[in-house]
């Protein structure tokens, strides 16, 4: 049995974390409630966006990573997200609007 929390519950906890900081966070797309994967769109507004996915490290731990380099235009981030959703229809997309571009999420 997988020890991960239900994705839907994890999403709620992530939203509450950012709400406590006054940072708007939106579920841009709902995926599978039980064990859907999560993609994070970190929107720095005038600074651009970063898209984060989870990867598994060599020691089998999960971490958030981005392979996009410097922040990109929002349209480019949205296009990447659309490609990911086309590959994985169970994917959740969480958008965080934070000018400081803080990623404060534990692995799922």
C-alpha positions as a LaTeX table, in Angstrom:
\begin{tabular}{lrrr}
\hline
Residue & $x$ (\AA) & $y$ (\AA) & $z$ (\AA) \\
\hline
Unk1 & 0.00 & 0.00 & 0.00 \\
Unk2 & 1.25 & 3.47 & $-0.92$ \\
Unk3 & 2.01 & 5.63 & 2.15 \\
Unk4 & 1.44 & 8.88 & 0.24 \\
Unk5 & $-1.45$ & 11.08 & 1.35 \\
Unk6 & $-4.37$ & 11.43 & $-1.03$ \\
Unk7 & $-3.45$ & 14.09 & $-3.57$ \\
Unk8 & $-6.67$ & 15.98 & $-2.91$ \\
Unk9 & $-5.78$ & 16.32 & 0.79 \\
Unk10 & $-2.20$ & 17.33 & 0.00 \\
Unk11 & $-3.46$ & 20.04 & $-2.37$ \\
Unk12 & $-5.68$ & 21.44 & 0.41 \\
Unk13 & $-2.73$ & 21.55 & 2.79 \\
Unk14 & $-0.57$ & 23.31 & 0.20 \\
Unk15 & $-3.25$ & 25.94 & $-0.37$ \\
Unk16 & $-3.54$ & 26.55 & 3.38 \\
Unk17 & 0.26 & 26.93 & 3.66 \\
Unk18 & 0.29 & 29.74 & 1.12 \\
Unk19 & $-2.97$ & 31.29 & 2.37 \\
Unk20 & $-1.25$ & 31.78 & 5.73 \\
Unk21 & 1.27 & 33.97 & 3.91 \\
Unk22 & $-1.39$ & 35.88 & 1.97 \\
Unk23 & $-0.23$ & 34.27 & $-1.29$ \\
Unk24 & $-2.99$ & 33.44 & $-3.81$ \\
Unk25 & $-3.02$ & 29.77 & $-4.75$ \\
Unk26 & $-5.44$ & 28.20 & $-7.20$ \\
Unk27 & $-6.23$ & 24.69 & $-8.35$ \\
Unk28 & $-5.95$ & 25.32 & $-12.08$ \\
Unk29 & $-6.80$ & 21.69 & $-12.88$ \\
Unk30 & $-8.17$ & 18.85 & $-10.80$ \\
Unk31 & $-6.71$ & 15.43 & $-11.36$ \\
Unk32 & $-7.21$ & 12.03 & $-9.77$ \\
Unk33 & $-8.26$ & 12.52 & $-6.12$ \\
Unk34 & $-6.37$ & 9.53 & $-4.75$ \\
Unk35 & $-2.89$ & 9.45 & $-6.25$ \\
Unk36 & $-2.79$ & 11.94 & $-9.13$ \\
Unk37 & 0.53 & 13.59 & $-9.87$ \\
Unk38 & 0.95 & 17.31 & $-9.21$ \\
Unk39 & 2.52 & 19.99 & $-11.34$ \\
Unk40 & 3.23 & 23.41 & $-9.83$ \\
Unk41 & 3.07 & 26.66 & $-11.79$ \\
Unk42 & 4.92 & 29.24 & $-9.71$ \\
Unk43 & 3.90 & 32.59 & $-11.13$ \\
Unk44 & 6.16 & 35.46 & $-10.13$ \\
Unk45 & 3.86 & 37.81 & $-12.05$ \\
Unk46 & 6.18 & 40.39 & $-13.67$ \\
Unk47 & 9.16 & 38.05 & $-13.07$ \\
Unk48 & 7.77 & 35.20 & $-15.17$ \\
Unk49 & 6.82 & 31.63 & $-14.28$ \\
Unk50 & 8.49 & 28.39 & $-13.34$ \\
Unk51 & 6.94 & 24.95 & $-13.76$ \\
Unk52 & 7.87 & 22.34 & $-11.16$ \\
Unk53 & 7.42 & 18.58 & $-11.35$ \\
Unk54 & 8.34 & 15.89 & $-8.90$ \\
Unk55 & 11.31 & 13.67 & $-9.58$ \\
Unk56 & 12.74 & 10.77 & $-7.68$ \\
Unk57 & 16.31 & 11.12 & $-6.42$ \\
Unk58 & 18.87 & 8.33 & $-6.40$ \\
Unk59 & 18.03 & 7.65 & $-2.73$ \\
Unk60 & 14.36 & 7.16 & $-3.77$ \\
Unk61 & 13.14 & 10.42 & $-2.16$ \\
Unk62 & 10.86 & 12.74 & $-4.11$ \\
Unk63 & 11.75 & 16.38 & $-4.69$ \\
Unk64 & 10.42 & 19.31 & $-6.69$ \\
Unk65 & 12.52 & 20.20 & $-9.74$ \\
Unk66 & 12.33 & 22.44 & $-12.77$ \\
Unk67 & 14.22 & 21.92 & $-15.98$ \\
Unk68 & 13.08 & 25.17 & $-17.53$ \\
Unk69 & 16.11 & 27.31 & $-16.62$ \\
Unk70 & 15.31 & 30.95 & $-15.87$ \\
Unk71 & 11.70 & 32.02 & $-15.36$ \\
Unk72 & 9.72 & 31.97 & $-18.59$ \\
Unk73 & 6.77 & 33.86 & $-20.03$ \\
Unk74 & 3.39 & 32.73 & $-18.72$ \\
Unk75 & 2.28 & 31.60 & $-22.19$ \\
Unk76 & 5.31 & 29.32 & $-22.46$ \\
Unk77 & 4.61 & 27.86 & $-19.01$ \\
Unk78 & 0.97 & 27.27 & $-19.96$ \\
Unk79 & 2.02 & 25.50 & $-23.18$ \\
Unk80 & 4.30 & 23.19 & $-21.19$ \\
Unk81 & 1.49 & 22.45 & $-18.76$ \\
Unk82 & $-0.87$ & 21.64 & $-21.64$ \\
Unk83 & 1.66 & 19.13 & $-23.02$ \\
Unk84 & 2.01 & 17.49 & $-19.60$ \\
Unk85 & $-1.78$ & 17.25 & $-19.16$ \\
Unk86 & $-2.10$ & 15.67 & $-22.62$ \\
Unk87 & 0.29 & 12.92 & $-21.45$ \\
Unk88 & $-1.26$ & 12.49 & $-18.00$ \\
Unk89 & $-5.01$ & 13.19 & $-17.72$ \\
Unk90 & $-4.90$ & 12.51 & $-13.95$ \\
Unk91 & $-2.50$ & 15.43 & $-13.39$ \\
Unk92 & $-3.29$ & 18.20 & $-10.91$ \\
Unk93 & $-2.07$ & 21.74 & $-11.64$ \\
Unk94 & $-1.58$ & 24.08 & $-8.70$ \\
Unk95 & $-0.83$ & 27.73 & $-9.51$ \\
Unk96 & 0.91 & 29.87 & $-6.90$ \\
Unk97 & 1.15 & 33.65 & $-7.48$ \\
Unk98 & 4.09 & 34.84 & $-5.44$ \\
Unk99 & 6.32 & 37.77 & $-6.41$ \\
Unk100 & 9.04 & 36.27 & $-4.20$ \\
Unk101 & 8.75 & 32.98 & $-6.13$ \\
Unk102 & 8.93 & 30.86 & $-2.97$ \\
Unk103 & 8.43 & 27.12 & $-3.31$ \\
Unk104 & 7.57 & 25.83 & 0.14 \\
Unk105 & 6.01 & 22.45 & $-0.59$ \\
Unk106 & 7.00 & 19.08 & 0.77 \\
Unk107 & 7.19 & 16.13 & $-1.60$ \\
Unk108 & 3.87 & 14.48 & $-2.22$ \\
\hline
\end{tabular}
